[in-house]
Amino acid sequence: MPTEEELISAVMEKHRRFLEDDRKKFEEINSRLNQIEEDAKNLKNSKIKFLERKEILKEKRQQFYHQAEALLERELFPKLNQTAANKLEEDIKKLKGQVEPDEEQKLKDSFIENLRETVRVTELEENLFLQIQVRLEEARNSNLELKGIVGSEKQFEEDDNSKNEEISKSKSQHKWLNSKIKNHEEALNYWEKFKK
């Protein structure tokens, strides 16, 4: 039959083992939680940059179309009959709308073909045609990049939800282990008083 002192020592040893194990687990969770929170912060910063870039691309795309339209209105439309000018104006409005990059490429190719013929017939400088062609291509490139960003937004949302779930789970484990550690420390302090 163990003595009272041996029983107290055994109980204290048990609490020390639990305390050591719980502290190791706590440090692991604490480290993992810090990493997850850092990852979540970086993800949020990346998402903000993507959203800013998205707005810039939308504006940039419209600006290129506006520049092309202004060139047409200033340099070409006054030299065309009303029907031809209206047709080109209608086509550029379609291009300016919210269209997928593949559809935009088809519309752009058709517009460029019509424009090339119109410039040839009106005997305007090739330079005007090239300037408009460059602006339309830049607008389409902006739309292509924009589509890639929109696709990435869905992944950001999924990653963000996943990180928040991990943080929530880790925080509850963190809190639970912290409470266990305090309980074992209190138990050790309590039994220490009875040790001779």
ZAMARGU-4260 file (C-alpha; in steps of 0.2 Angstrom, whole numbers, plus 5000, padded with zeros to 4 digits):
<rodrens>
0) 5000/5000/5000 | 5008/5017/4995 | 5010/5030/5007 | 5002/5047/5007 | 5018/5055/5001
5) 5020/5042/4987 | 5002/5045/4981 | 5004/5064/4981 | 5020/5062/4971 | 5012/5050/4959
10) 4997/5063/4957 | 5010/5077/4954 | 5020/5067/4942 | 5004/5063/4932 | 5000/5082/4931
15) 5018/5086/4926 | 5017/5073/4912 | 5000/5080/4906 | 5006/5098/4908 | 5022/5094/4897
20) 5011/5085/4884 | 4998/5099/4884 | 5012/5113/4882 | 5019/5104/4867 | 5002/5103/4859
25) 4999/5121/4864 | 5015/5127/4856 | 5011/5117/4840 | 4994/5124/4839 | 5000/5141/4843
30) 5013/5140/4829 | 5000/5133/4817 | 4988/5147/4822 | 5000/5161/4819 | 5005/5153/4802
35) 4987/5152/4797 | 4983/5170/4802 | 4998/5176/4793 | 4992/5166/4777 | 4975/5173/4779
40) 4982/5191/4780 | 4993/5188/4765 | 4978/5181/4756 | 4967/5196/4760 | 4981/5208/4754
45) 4982/5198/4738 | 4964/5199/4736 | 4964/5218/4738 | 4977/5220/4725 | 4967/5209/4713
50) 4952/5219/4716 | 4961/5235/4713 | 4969/5228/4697 | 4951/5223/4691 | 4945/5240/4693
55) 4960/5247/4684 | 4958/5235/4669 | 4939/5239/4668 | 4944/5257/4667 | 4958/5254/4655
60) 4948/5244/4643 | 4935/5257/4642 | 4948/5271/4640 | 4956/5262/4625 | 4939/5260/4617
65) 4935/5278/4620 | 4951/5283/4612 | 4948/5273/4597 | 4930/5280/4596 | 4937/5298/4597
70) 4949/5295/4583 | 4935/5288/4572 | 4924/5303/4576 | 4937/5315/4573 | 4946/5308/4558
75) 4935/5296/4549 | 4916/5299/4552 | 4916/5317/4544 | 4923/5309/4528 | 4909/5295/4527
80) 4891/5294/4523 | 4879/5293/4537 | 4876/5274/4535 | 4894/5269/4535 | 4898/5280/4550
85) 4883/5273/4559 | 4888/5255/4556 | 4906/5258/4563 | 4899/5267/4578 | 4886/5253/4581
90) 4900/5240/4580 | 4912/5249/4592 | 4898/5251/4604 | 4896/5232/4604 | 4914/5230/4607
95) 4913/5242/4622 | 4900/5231/4630 | 4903/5217/4643 | 4908/5203/4632 | 4918/5188/4634
100) 4936/5189/4627 | 4932/5176/4613 | 4917/5185/4607 | 4926/5201/4609 | 4940/5194/4597
105) 4927/5190/4584 | 4919/5207/4585 | 4936/5215/4585 | 4941/5205/4569 | 4925/5210/4560
110) 4927/5228/4565 | 4945/5229/4559 | 4940/5221/4543 | 4926/5233/4540 | 4938/5248/4545
115) 4952/5242/4534 | 4940/5242/4519 | 4933/5259/4524 | 4950/5267/4526 | 4955/5260/4509
120) 4939/5266/4500 | 4941/5283/4508 | 4959/5284/4504 | 4964/5289/4522 | 4981/5286/4529
125) 4985/5269/4535 | 4992/5277/4551 | 4974/5280/4557 | 4969/5262/4555 | 4985/5256/4564
130) 4981/5268/4579 | 4964/5261/4581 | 4969/5243/4579 | 4982/5245/4593 | 4969/5253/4604
135) 4957/5239/4601 | 4970/5226/4604 | 4975/5234/4621 | 4957/5234/4626 | 4955/5216/4622
140) 4971/5212/4632 | 4964/5221/4647 | 4948/5210/4645 | 4958/5194/4644 | 4967/5199/4660
145) 4951/5204/4668 | 4944/5187/4665 | 4958/5179/4673 | 4956/5189/4688 | 4938/5186/4689
150) 4942/5167/4689 | 4955/5170/4703 | 4942/5178/4714 | 4932/5162/4716 | 4948/5154/4722
155) 4951/5168/4734 | 4934/5166/4741 | 4937/5147/4743 | 4954/5149/4751 | 4947/5163/4762
160) 4933/5152/4769 | 4945/5138/4771 | 4957/5149/4781 | 4943/5156/4792 | 4938/5138/4796
165) 4955/5133/4801 | 4957/5148/4812 | 4941/5145/4821 | 4946/5127/4824 | 4963/5131/4829
170) 4957/5145/4841 | 4945/5133/4850 | 4959/5120/4852 | 4971/5134/4858 | 4958/5140/4871
175) 4954/5122/4877 | 4973/5118/4879 | 4976/5134/4888 | 4963/5130/4900 | 4969/5112/4903
180) 4987/5119/4906 | 4980/5131/4919 | 4970/5117/4927 | 4986/5106/4928 | 4996/5121/4935
185) 4983/5124/4948 | 4983/5105/4953 | 5002/5105/4955 | 5001/5120/4966 | 4987/5112/4976
190) 4996/5096/4979 | 5013/5105/4982 | 5005/5111/4998 | 5003/5093/5005 | 5020/5087/5000
195) 5031/5085/5015
</rodrens>
